[in-house]
């Protein structure tokens, strides 16, 4: 195989007005210290660039052909490829320069003098014990894959590859309830979770899935499909994978089917809003955050074993919805707080403590003092405050009379 020197292969140092540490390292590379020979050509694809995650197998040999380090199991390694995020991972300067010249599937031999591998002055990557730092070595690299990486954890322990984009911008977080398809393989290719008959359900923040997987899913939109790469430090034990001792790294393939927005309105677990049917529009831009005229159907229930219904607009109000103006104290505080965070057409189930329900509001006869209640609420729609600009005095008086006569039935 024919080897070419660094100047011929585009390894010349790159300089900018304000050089980064990596650029300074490239600039300090001695001429002729890095040479490349292509062992097997790769696919006719673009080459990796900064921000891409690259996945490689690497075998290091002495000039005499003795293998001193390898990721491949047939050469004494663990069979687990190495992952780098170009421009972010700590790398040998020789690999930092050489890998971006490769194409997917390519196998290349890089001849490196010590100054561009572990023998580099102030090399940021510690050498393995007993490694011949001062020797000239051959690094055989196979570029298995590369793609634009979404870095989830700053230490690169969790990285995401988007396969199919999702819809909207909202992503799950604690304490949302998530439904997803999940498969998993170890870094060396062993199947951990295969395609199941049923999707996986879990609640954010309950340690029901490994920490790194939850972090990755927390960056996903509804309908998104992604590969999430999780290293050992983020592989916490969970009901999904009870035993993690055998795995250095796990690759999760995830399709986020759906998530239920769950909000702890007070931060203490007492007032909880759970979205059980999606509404129209984007959260929170299309919610009635400002004072508005709201139209809702709701059913109020006691939190007893029987779930006793104490009021239902569809039954007790001749099927008519409740209309009320927010910001005027016309409904219990807990109910209004939650409705303000609903989308038109949304259905929500609200669990409310007594001090935000009826202990500080006119209490229905069938609701005892100190009672926790649950409301099932449908937000039919809302109207923002009237823009009075350009209206005549009579128009303003007519609108004011309509607002004054807005009927608010007792809850």
Secondary structure by P-SEA (a helix, b strand, c coil): ccccccccccccccccccccaaaaaaaacccccbbbbbcccccccccccccbbbbbbbbbbccccccccccccccccccbbbbbccccccccaaaaaccccccccbbbbbbccccccccccccccccccccccccbbbbbbbbccccccccccccccbbbbbcccccccccccccbbbbbbbbbbccccccccccccbbbbbbcccccccaaaaaaaaaccccbbbbbbbccccccccccccccccccbbbbbbbbcbbbbbbcccccccbbbbbccccccccccccccccccccccbbbbccccccccccccccccccbbbbbbcccccccaaaaaaaaaccccbbbbbbbccccccccccccccccccccccccccccccccccccccccaaaaaaaaaaaaacccccc
